[in-house]
Each structure stands twice: as C-alpha cells, then as structure tokens.
C-alpha cells in the first residue's frame, strides 16, 4: 500500500489491463454474446442533454457496477453525472431515501423492493443489474450438515429484515420450515460477527459478498458454505434492481432512458472484461488482496442484466417466493403485480 492514498499498487498484469482499458475498449465489447436477456437495440434513444442525478446505492464505494460505470466512462457517455451521497448501508434504507424525495432512484435487492412497492412506494423497477451472492455460512463444528439441520441453531444477520435473511427463509420454507419460528436469529454488526463465530456464540451467519466471502476464506475461520445463490438456478436470477421514482419517470423520460442505457452498457462490458473488473474492484476493496478479489469474483455468478418482460418474469417469481414467507399476501396475483411495478423505459 502507498503512504499517499492507502491503495494497493497494481500488479504487472493489472497495470497492463488498466492501461489497455477505457471506454474505447468497452465499445468493442457490445457485440460479445453475454447473458443479457433483452433486445440489443432500444426503441428510444437518449437526447444527449447533460444531467446530474442522485441515486441511493448500498455500499456504493465497493459496488462493481457503479465503479465500472464511473471509472470506465459509461455515465459520461450518456452525459450523466451520477451522485451517490452519504452512506447507504442496506437496500431498505436506499428505498426509504427515495420515498422521502432524496433521490430519483435507488438500487436494492428484489427481495427488498417488492414488499415496499406493494406497500405503495411511488417507484417502478426498470432494470436488473446483477445476480446475488447470498451465502449461508455455518461453523464446521456446529454439527450442521444439511439445510434442515439449521433448526434450533443461532444464526446471525447484520440487518433484521435483510434480503440475505429473506433468501435463506425462502430456502427453508421450500423444505417446510418456518425460519422465523425455527431459527434463533440474532442481530450483530459486521465487526462483531467474526468474534461471535470464533467464540461459538453463534452457529452461522447469512450474508453476501464481499463480507460473506471474507468470512468464509479467513484463515482458521472454520466455516463452510451450507447454501447460497451463487450456483444452480439462483445464479441465473437477478438480485440488485434499479428502481426510479414515478415523478422522475414522468417528468424526465429521456433521463430515465439515458441512465438505463448507461447501466446496460456497463453490465455488457463487465460480462466481457472479468479481469479488469477485478482490477478496478481491487482498488476499492483495500482490505482484500488482488488474489482474494480474483477468487471471490470467480466464485460469483456471471452477470445477469434484465429489462422488459424478462425483468417482469423474474419479479413474478420473487413475488411467489415472498408469499411463501409471508412478506406478500397469498391472494396476490404475482404476474399482475410484477407487471404493475415494472416499466420498460426503452420502449415508447
């Protein structure tokens, strides 16, 4: 680390990648086949007008999509200056901020968005950005070998009603287990989780990367991953979703288009430049070395970016799952609900 900025110096491979990167290189990536599940051409084009937009984005200082969009010029390509002021620790807090008119939109997990939208938050979901990295970690010595054997165990969460906990609750509900009644939940700040695990005060934790990966791979931690969203069908599901306020969508539809396209291009570039994403992220995750960042990204799902009906279909799936754990009403028509809360801003 340098004495001047506290950031890790780039390795030779990383330095070469950084010098070779940039927006010019990104343009060539657009034709690469990825997991993007929407038309490659929009019916609407941005107007090119300069805009300063404020978004609420959890852990903005370490989110790879936001970092790439800024540092590789994708926001600038669409004449956008995107601000993410202050600390936004959770998806729920991001959504609350836009409800108070503090931003034009927010990025939050789908599992956090849907109940709030059902409660009447004046916003629409416009784009899925990334897959999830939820992990259920347990102490090897806890005796937990299967998901079902988590019953009666003490599991920590860093947010009482987090998307991590909701994801885990869905997994258990599919096994016929009510997580709210069968698991001893305890709320701990991040800086106390490692100590509680080492002391045996808790049997496990639900979390997401990079925090979950750091816990899992810490020397001598004695943890194993019991379940997660990084493999199987859940790796094909979007997690973080961009929602924009109804007011912004109605008052500045061209701004909505520009922001959506900037993030679309960012996600396409990420899918084709894994090594350079690791480079950029490494300079923000100063508590992880380069190899650790590489390993974490290698064990996370490929990019999943959704617009239009693909986004609606997955939101309907999430609505069904949230009904399973009592976060949405059983009588809710999931398909109709998903249609009512999603908007494809690229179509006239």
Phi, psi and omega in degrees: 000144179275153179287339186279313188240353178074008181261154182283139176292148179285142173287172180301317179297316182292319180298319179296319179296319182295319179292328183276347185281199179114173185294325180300318178291330181293326183300327181288345184279346189296334181273355182288135178292130179225191178271013180296129187242062176202165181301147181281345178240134179268161175272351178236145179242147179292155183272353177082358181288141180288138179220144167252119184239142177252125177240152170258125189219111181303135178050051184300333183287350182223016179274123187296324180295313180294318180299313181294317181301323180280309191279344175251012166080017182288325173295315181299325179303332181250024175058042181244137168245104186261120180260140174228072188287152173072180180263126177240096190284333185221164175297321179298320179292326176297317180294321179297324180296320180286335176294337179262015177063032179265357182198161179276347181189175180212156172248128182203160176298146177304322181294340174270323184296311194299314178298324180290322177293323177296328179282353173111011175303127185281078181207166176228148176274131185241336182200132169276141187249312185216159172284171183267163176229041177293138178222135173258109184252137178228154175291137179302324183277003182284344182085002179277118181242339179226161181302322182296332184278008176282346181303130179084354181273161179261117184240131181269150170221147181268358179213125189302326181233048186282162173296328177302311181294321179295320178300312180298320180297323177296314179302316180292322181297326177293342175265006180083019183247131176272107185295327182296328183260334189260349181245138175273097182278142173224136183266121181227142171291156184305321186286357178251352185293313182301315180296320180293323177294314182297325181279350182078014179288336176230154181268339182186185182208146170253130184200179177224165183290151007277348183300314182297318181295321178298318177297313185298323188259003179297134180303130177074010183291329178067036181248155171225154179270118182277323180197166179182182183254011186268356178224169177069206185296326182293337177291344178266001184259142176284150177243289181286132183230137175274125174241141179242147181292150177302322181299315180292317179301320182281324186274333182219067180299329179291326176294323177297319178297313182300316180294317180296318179292321179299318180285327174300312181296323177300312182294324176297317181294318179302319182298333185257357186224058184301317182298317182287330173300317178300320178300309182296315182294325181301326181284350177254331176268073188289349177270002177237140177278172185301317182296323179294320178295316177303313182295320180299311181296327179292338181254018175248159181295158172295161181302139174232112183234127189230142172225167170059223187292334178295320176294315180300317181300316181288326177294326176295321176299314179297322178299318177301319181289323178292332174293326180300327184253016173076018179267348172224153182294142179302325185281355183295133172280103188298320180295313180295321178297314180300320179296324184286338185254358180248147175220134176264099186286349181275353176256141182293000000 
